[in-house]
Amino acid sequence: MFPFPFSFLSGAAPDVPVERIANAEAMSFNGVDAYVKSINSSISGVNNATISVWVKPTGSTSNQYKAIINQWEASNSAWGIWLNGSGSTYAIHWNQAGSIGINSSSIVLNDQWSHIAIVKNATNLKMFHNGSEVNSFNVTAATGSNATTLNIGAQYTTGTASTFFNGQLDEVALFNTALSASKIQQIYDATAVVGGVPQTANLFTGGLLSSLVYWNRMGDS
């Protein structure tokens, strides 16, 4: 796990290629009580941010919302990604009372890896599945808040077991800028199997480092 407590230079990532690294590790969650608690996200209350994560659910998700990564903030609002009861992903916008959200039109299949990203700017939130935009909605600008830190694999409050994620998550990354659609596609395209070893995006390359504030790399080389 590689949290970054210091600040990077701000600005949009240039559209240059993202390299690959070997990826042999991932986080496993049991759907009962396992989660990563209190990640210092550094993306709260800002107009521009991106969450990127690889998701591999296990078991039935029927009629249950499973938290992938999310953050509770002031004014009864939230920011993050869930897996909904139909197998689609569900994103909620922060700093907007009523927690307005969107579901993806695509299904995240059990026992298969899918890449999910949500990108927020001052006017809208976009959701991407396997490199392609699948939904969006208009939002108001962020206003700042007294945010809690992010949880991975459980919602902001963990009193209900039904929200714990069951399966594997990998390469959780937070950016303090709204990545372009082409950059999300490049992160997804950096995935391959080379010599029998899975490869994923090296987020220190491709112009991503300047806005990367958290990357859970799981010790991959």
LINPE-V65485 format. One record per residue. RES is the residue in one small letter. SS is DSSP state (A for helix, B for strand, O for the rest). PHI is phi in radians with two decimals (none if undefined). PSI is psi in whole degrees, -180 to 180 (NA if undefined). Layout:
res: [RES/RES]
ss: [SS/SS]
phi: [PHI/PHI]
psi: [PSI/PSI]
//
This chain:
res: [m/f/p/f/p/f/s/f/l/s/g/a/a/p/d/v/p/v/e/r/i/a/n/a/e/a/m/s/f/n/g/v/d/a/y/v/k/s/i/n/s/s/i/s/g/v/n/n/a/t/i/s/v/w/v/k/p/t/g/s/t/s/n/q/y/k/a/i/i/n/q/w/e/a/s/n/s/a/w/g/i/w/l/n/g/s/g/s/t/y/a/i/h/w/n/q/a/g/s/i/g/i/n/s/s/s/i/v/l/n/d/q/w/s/h/i/a/i/v/k/n/a/t/n/l/k/m/f/h/n/g/s/e/v/n/s/f/n/v/t/a/a/t/g/s/n/a/t/t/l/n/i/g/a/q/y/t/t/g/t/a/s/t/f/f/n/g/q/l/d/e/v/a/l/f/n/t/a/l/s/a/s/k/i/q/q/i/y/d/a/t/a/v/v/g/g/v/p/q/t/a/n/l/f/t/g/g/l/l/s/s/l/v/y/w/n/r/m/g/d/s]
ss: [O/B/B/O/O/O/O/O/O/O/O/O/O/O/O/O/O/O/O/B/B/B/O/O/O/O/B/B/B/B/O/O/O/O/O/B/B/B/B/O/O/O/O/O/O/O/O/O/B/B/B/B/B/B/B/B/B/O/O/O/O/O/O/O/O/B/B/B/B/B/B/B/B/O/O/O/B/B/B/B/B/B/B/O/O/O/O/B/B/B/B/B/O/O/O/O/O/O/O/O/B/B/B/B/B/B/B/O/O/O/O/O/O/B/B/B/B/B/B/B/O/O/O/B/B/B/B/B/B/O/O/B/B/B/B/B/B/B/O/O/O/O/O/O/O/O/O/O/O/B/B/B/O/O/O/O/O/O/O/O/A/A/A/O/O/B/B/B/B/B/B/B/B/B/B/O/O/O/O/O/A/A/A/A/A/A/A/A/A/O/O/B/B/B/O/O/B/B/B/B/B/O/O/O/O/O/O/O/A/A/A/B/B/B/B/B/O/O/O/O/O]
phi: [none/-2.23/-1.26/-2.15/-1.35/-1.79/-1.61/-1.84/-1.14/-1.51/2.21/-1.22/-1.29/-1.15/-1.52/-2.12/-1.06/-1.72/-1.35/-1.95/-2.32/-1.14/-2.37/-1.94/-2.21/-2.70/-1.53/-1.94/-2.23/-1.64/1.33/-2.10/-2.63/-1.57/-2.88/-1.76/-1.77/1.04/-1.45/-1.34/-1.44/1.07/-2.15/-1.39/1.16/-2.03/-1.33/-2.17/-2.84/-2.48/-2.02/-2.25/-2.74/-1.71/-2.23/-2.38/-1.28/-2.25/1.38/-1.29/-2.01/-1.01/1.11/-2.32/-1.63/-1.96/-1.41/-1.63/-2.71/-2.82/-2.49/-1.65/-2.25/-1.15/1.08/0.99/-2.23/-2.52/-2.54/2.77/-2.23/-2.12/-1.84/-1.54/-1.18/-1.70/1.66/-1.56/-1.60/-2.37/-2.00/-2.12/-1.52/-1.50/1.00/-2.52/-0.95/1.69/0.88/-1.12/-2.40/-2.34/-1.81/-1.34/-1.50/-1.79/-1.76/-1.56/-1.39/-1.09/1.09/-2.33/-1.35/-2.29/-1.71/-2.13/-2.44/-2.17/-2.18/-2.03/-2.23/-1.21/-2.13/-2.71/-2.10/-2.06/-2.00/-2.15/-2.26/0.90/1.56/-1.98/-1.20/-2.08/-2.98/-2.80/-2.66/-1.39/-2.35/-1.55/-1.11/-1.13/-2.07/1.51/-2.83/-1.68/-1.41/-1.45/-1.44/-1.30/-1.92/-1.97/1.55/-2.71/-1.33/-1.05/-1.98/-1.97/-1.35/-1.96/-1.18/-1.14/-1.65/-1.21/-1.30/-2.05/2.50/-2.15/-2.24/-2.61/0.91/-1.12/-2.38/-2.12/-2.17/-1.67/-2.55/-1.49/-1.13/-1.25/-1.05/-1.17/-1.28/-1.07/-1.09/-1.16/-1.06/-1.15/-1.19/-1.29/-1.54/-2.90/-1.98/-2.09/1.05/1.42/-1.93/-1.07/-2.10/-2.32/-1.18/-1.54/-1.35/-1.46/-2.11/1.24/1.39/-1.50/-1.05/-1.11/-2.06/-1.37/-1.96/-2.76/-2.55/-1.58/-1.55/1.06/1.30/-1.18/-1.53]
psi: [132/80/154/99/-11/165/146/167/141/170/158/144/131/155/76/160/147/128/172/151/158/142/97/-2/155/163/135/138/139/-3/7/-54/3/132/166/121/139/62/128/102/-34/19/14/142/25/158/-27/124/159/138/132/134/147/135/132/89/154/139/176/141/18/128/19/141/127/128/127/-58/131/164/131/138/-178/167/34/44/164/164/122/-167/133/164/122/177/-15/0/0/166/157/125/142/139/142/165/35/108/139/-8/60/132/171/148/146/156/-11/156/135/110/144/143/21/142/134/144/128/136/144/137/125/132/-167/-16/-19/165/130/142/137/140/120/46/-12/142/132/-14/161/161/157/143/166/161/147/148/1/150/172/75/149/173/163/147/145/123/2/155/178/-31/139/25/-16/118/-23/-15/-6/136/141/112/-149/145/148/157/43/124/139/135/144/33/159/103/147/160/-37/-33/-38/-42/-39/-38/-44/-42/-18/0/132/170/117/117/33/0/125/143/141/177/136/103/1/-3/178/18/11/-25/-34/-23/3/120/-13/135/114/93/-13/31/11/152/NA]
//
